[in-house]
Amino acid sequence: MSFPFYIAKRYLFSKSKNNAINIITKIASGGIIVGAMALFVVLSVFSGLRVFSLSFSNDFDPDLKVNPSTGKSFYITTEQEKKIRNTEGVVDFSKIIEERVLFSFDGKQQISIIKGVDNNFKNVSKASQKLFNGQWLKPKTYQVVVGYGISEKLSMGLFDFNNAFEVMAPKPGKGDLALNPEDSFNKSVLIPVGIYAISEELDSKYVFADLGLAQELLQYKTNQVSGIELKLKPNSNEAEVITKIETIFNNKVDVKTRAELNATLHKMLNTENIAVYLIFTLVIVIALFNLIGALIMMILDKKANLKTLYNLGTEVKDLRKVFLLQGSLLSIFGGIIGLVLGIIIVLIQQQFQLIMITPTLVYPVEFSILNVLIVFLTIVSLGIIASFIASSRVTKKLLD
C-alpha cells in the first residue's frame, strides 16, 4: 500500500476534531449519493419511456421494409419471391400496397392510407393482434380493418349496413378532374369488420385491406406492389440480409431497418436522453463544489500534519496525492451507495408497480447495465476532477 493512499484512507474514515469539517464532509458525501441515485433513476425512467414509446412502432413496423428506389411501386416475380424466402435470416415476408386515398362514411370524409396486405402479413406484423373490436379481415374480400382514430372521426361502427363505407382513389393517367370528377376516381364499398388500436398516430393513419382489393382500386397489376415487409430471425445479420435483398432486385429498391423507418422518433428520444443526462450532470457538478470545499477545509485542518510530513521529506506532489485519493475514494463510495439505492428504487417500481400513469398504465422504468456504467463513470470522473482542483491548494507556500 502506497504512503499517500494509506494517509488518504486514514483521513477518509477518521473524524476531524473540528465538528464543522465533519458536517461539511457529510454534506458532500450526501450530495454525491443523492446525485448518483437521482441520475440513475432518471436515466432508468427515460430508458423505460424509450422502450414504451418504441413498443408501438415495434408492434407495427417490420424488421426490414423494401421500398422502390424510384416511383411508388415495383414488380416482383415468382423467382424473386422464391429467392427472398430462401434468403438466410428471413423468417417470412409480406407484399403490401400503401396509398393515400379518401374514405367517406355517412357524409363524413377522412384522408388516410389504405394498406393492402396479403395473408402472410400476420406472420410479419403484430398489427392483427392489436384489435380493439371485431376481427381481422379475410383474404380476397372487401373486408377492412380501420384504426380507432379513423372510426371515431367518421363516427363509424362495425357491420353498419345502413351506411356505406366508401373509398375513392384517383385513376392513374392524365386528365382534368374538374371536367369529370365522378369518372376520375375508382370507388369501392368496403366492409369494416375490425378496429385496431396501437397508438394515436397509427390509429388515424391506416385502413388495412386485402392486397387484391388495393391492387384493383389503384389499377395495379397482380405482381405490382409498393413494398415488401420482412421478418428476420433473432440475432440475424441485418446488413447481410439487406445486401442480399438489394441484389435480388438488382439494386433498384431501398431497404430500411425498423430504426430507419422511425428515424425521427429515435432522434427525438436520443436528444431527450442526452439533454436530461447533461442537466443532471450539471446538478452533480454543483453538488461536487461541496466536495471541493470539504477537501480544502481538510487541508487547512491538517496543515500542521502536512508541515511535519513535508519536513520529514515527503514531496509536495505526494501530499497533493493524499487529498486527490481521499476525494476520489469519497466519490467512488458515494457513487456506489447512490447506485445501490437507485437500483433498489428501480427494481421496486418494476416489481411492485407503485407509481402509475393511469389506473391501468404503470410508469415505465428499465434497468440497464449501461446506465449503471454511465452514472458510475460520471460520478467518479467529476469527483476526480473536483479532488484535483482541491488538492492543488497544497503548495510549498502553504507549508512554509
N, C-alpha and C positions, 0 to 999 in steps of 0.2 A: 504494500500500500504506500503510495507516494505521500510525502510530507504535506503538500497543500491539500490533498484530499482528506487526509486524517484530520487536519485542523478544521477544514470546512465542515466535515461531518460532526465534529465536536460542537462547533458554533451552531449548527443546524438543530441539534437535538437538545442542547443545553439552554436554559433560560438565562436571560441577562439580568443583572442586578437592577437595571433601570426598567421599571414596570412599563413606562411609555413605549420603549422599544419592543417589549413583548406584545403589547397591544397592536402596534403598527405591523409587526410581523404576522400576527394572527389575521389582521385585516387583509394584508397582501396575500396570505395563503387562501383565505376565504374568497377573495376576488378571482384567484386562479381557478379554484374548484368550481365556483359558480359559473365562471366564464366557459370552462371546458364542458360542464354539464349542459349549459344553455345552448352552446354551439352545436353539440352533438344532437340534442333533442330537436332543434330547429332543422338541422340537415336531415334528420330522420323523418321529420314531418314532410319536408319538401320531397324527399325520396318517395314517401308514401303517396303524396299528391301526384307525383310524376307517374308512378305505376297506375294509380287510379285513373288519371287522365288518358294515359295511353291504352288502358284496358278497353276503352270504347273502340278506338281505331283497330286494336288487335283483334277484336271480335268481328270486325267488318272487313278490314283490308287483308289481302292475301300476303304470303311471304314474298312473292315476286309477281309483278304485273308487266305484261308485254303490250306495248302501245306502238302504233305506227310512227315511224320517224317523220313522215310527212303525210298530210291529209288526215282524214277522220277514220279511215278503215283500211284493211288489208285483207288479202286472201290467204287461206290456209288449206293445204292439200291433205289428202289422206295419208300420204307418205310422211309429211311433216308432223302430223298428229302422232303417227307411229314412232317417229324419232324422239318426239318430246316425251312420250310415255316410256320409252326405253332409256331416257337420259338418267344417268346415275344421280341420285339425290332427290329426284322428283317423285312424290307420292301420287299426285293426281293433278289434273288441270281442268279448267272450265273455260269454254268460249263464251264471250259476253258481247253485248252491244249496249253502248251508252249514248244517249242523245237527249238534248233539251227539247221538250215538247210542251204543249198546252193541254192541261186537264180541265174538265168542266163537270160540275155536278149541281143540279138544281139552281141554275142561274149564277153560280159562283165559279170563278176561274182561278187556276194556280199554275204557274210555270215551274215545272220540276223536271227531273231527269228520269226517263224511262230506262230501266236496266234489264235488258233481255238476258236471261241466263239459261243454261242447259241443265240437264239432270245431274251433272257432276258438281254443280255449284255447291250443293250441300256438303260435299266432301272437302271443299276448299275453304269455305267461309262458314262462320258460326251465325250468320245473319238469320238463317232459317230456325235457329234455336232461340231467337230473341223475340218471339211473337207475344204481343200483348193480348191479342184476342184472335180467335179464328184458327185457321190452318194454313200451311204452306201450299202454294199453287201446284196444280197438276200439270205435267208437260203436255204440250200440243193442245192447249185450251186457251180460252180468253180470260182465264182467271189471273188476278193480280194480287200482290200484297203491297199495301201502302204504308207509309210512315205515320206514326201517331200525330205528328205535327201537321201533315197534309190532311188527315182525316178531320182534325179539329178546325182547320181553316176552311174546309169545304163543308163542315157540319155533316159529315158522311159516316154512315154505319156500314155494316156488312149485310149482304144479301137484301139490299133495298131494291126491289123490282119495280117500285113506283117511279123512281127517278133514275135516269141513265147516267152512268159514269163514263164519259167520253174522253177520248184522246185525239188530238189533232197534231199532225206533223207536216211541215211544208214539203211539197213534192219537189224532188230534185230537178234541176234544169233551170232555164231562164224563162222569165215571163213577168208580166205586170200583175201584181197581186190586187191592185186597185180595180182592174177591169173585171176579173172573175175571181173574187175572193173565195167563193164556195168551191170552185174547181181547182184551187191552188193548194188544197190540203188533202192529205189522206186522213180518213177518220176511221175510228173503230170504237165499238161499245165494249167496255170491259166489265168484268165481274169481280168486285172486291171480295176476297174470301179470307183475308188475314190482315192484321195490323201489327207492325213490328215497332219496338221501342228500344233504341240503343242510346242515342244522345239527342239533345235538342237540335243540333246542326244536321245530323244524318236523318232524323225523323222528318225533316222538312225538305229533304233533298231528293230521295229516290222513291220510285214505284217499280217494284220487281214484276217482271212479266216473263212469259216463255220466250226463248230465243227466236223461235219461228214467228211468233207474233210481232216481235220487234223488227225482224227482217221484212216481214210483209208490210208493216207500217212505213218503214223507211225505204222500201223497194230495194233491199239488199238481196244479193244472190245467196244461195244456200251455203256457200263456202266463204262468205264475206262477213267479217267480224270487225269490231272496233278495238278488241283487246282479248288477251288471254290471261287468266289468273292461275297461278301455280301454288301448290302446297308442297313444301320441301320436308325432307326427313330431318329430325332433330340433329343438330351439330353438323349438318351438311355444309359443304364449301359453297357459299353463295357466289363468289367470284367465278369459280369454275362452271357452275350451272349457267350463270349469265353468259359467259363466253360461248358455251355450247348452244344455248338458245339463239344467240345472235348469229352463230354460224349456220344453224338450221334455216334461218330466214335470210341468209346472205347479207347480214348486217344492215337490213332495211327496217329494223324495228328498234325501239328504245325500251330496254328492260330496267325497271326500277324496283328497288327493295322497299320494304314496308317503311323504313325510316325516311327514304327519299320521297315516298308518297305523302308523308306528313312532315316535310322539311320545316315548314313554318311553325308547327306545333313543337317540334323538337328544339328549334332555335329559341322559341319563347321560353320553354321550360328550362333550358340551359342558361339563358340570360337571367332568369329569375333566381336560379340556384346560385349563380356567381354573385349576383347583387346581394342576396341575403348573406352569403358567406363573407363578403367584403364588409358589410355593415356590422356583423357580429365580431369580425376580426378587429374592426376599429374599436368596438366596445372593449375587447380584451386588451388592446394596446393601451387604452385609457386606464384600465384596471391595473396594468403592469407598471404604471407610474408609482403605485403603492409599493411594488417590489423594489423599484429603484430607490425610493425614499427609505424603505426599511434597511436596505443594504448600506446606504450612506450613513444612516444613524448607527448601524452596527459598526461601521468603520470608525466613526468618531468615538463610539463607546469603547472599542478595543484599541484605541490609539496607543495607549501605554504598552499593551502587549505587543503591538506591532513594532514599536520602537525597540523593545527588548529583543525580539526576533531579528530585527534589522541589525542591531549592534552585535548580535551573535553570528552574523554572517549570512543571513537569509537575504536573497536578492529581492529587489522590488517586484520583479515580474512574478516571482513565486508568491509573494504576498497578495498581489493582484489576483493570481490564480485561485487563492483561497476563497475570495468573495465571488469570483466567477463561478467556481464549482458550487458554492453554497446556494447562489441564486438559481443555478441550473438544476441542482438537486431539488430545490423547493418547487421549481416549475414542473419537474418530472413527477414528483409525488403528488402535487396538486392536480396535475393533468390526469394521472391515473385514478385518483379518488373521484374527480369530476366525471370521468368517463364511466366509471363503475356505477355512479349514481344515475347518470344519463341512460346507460344501458338498462338499468333496473326499471326506470320510468317507461322506456320504450317497450320493454318486454311485458310490463304490467298492462299497458294500453293494448298491446296485441292480444294478450291472453284474456283479460277481463273486460275490455272494451268500455272503459269508464267514461270516456268523452265521446259524445255523439254529435254529429252534424244535424241530423234529423232523428226522430224516434226510431227509424229503421236503418239509418246510414251511419256506420262507425267512422270516426275521424281517422283517416288512414295514416299509419306510420310504417316505416320499413327499416328493419335492422340491416345494416350493411357494414362489412369489414372495412370497405373503402372509407366510409365516414369516420370509423374509429381511427384509421391511419391519418386521415386528413386533420382531424381535431388534435390528435397527439402530436403530430409533426408541427402543427401551427403553434400550439402552446409551448412546446419545447424550443422551437426556433425563436419565437418572440421573447421567451424567458431568457435564453442565452444572450440575445441582443441587449435586453434590459440589464442583465447582470454584467455584461461587458461595459456598458455605459457607467454603471455604478462603481465597478471595480477600478475604472480608470482614475478615480479620485485618490487612489493610493499612489502617492508620488514621494520623491525624495524630500521635497519641500515640506510635506506633511510630517515626515518622520524626523526631520532635523530639529 
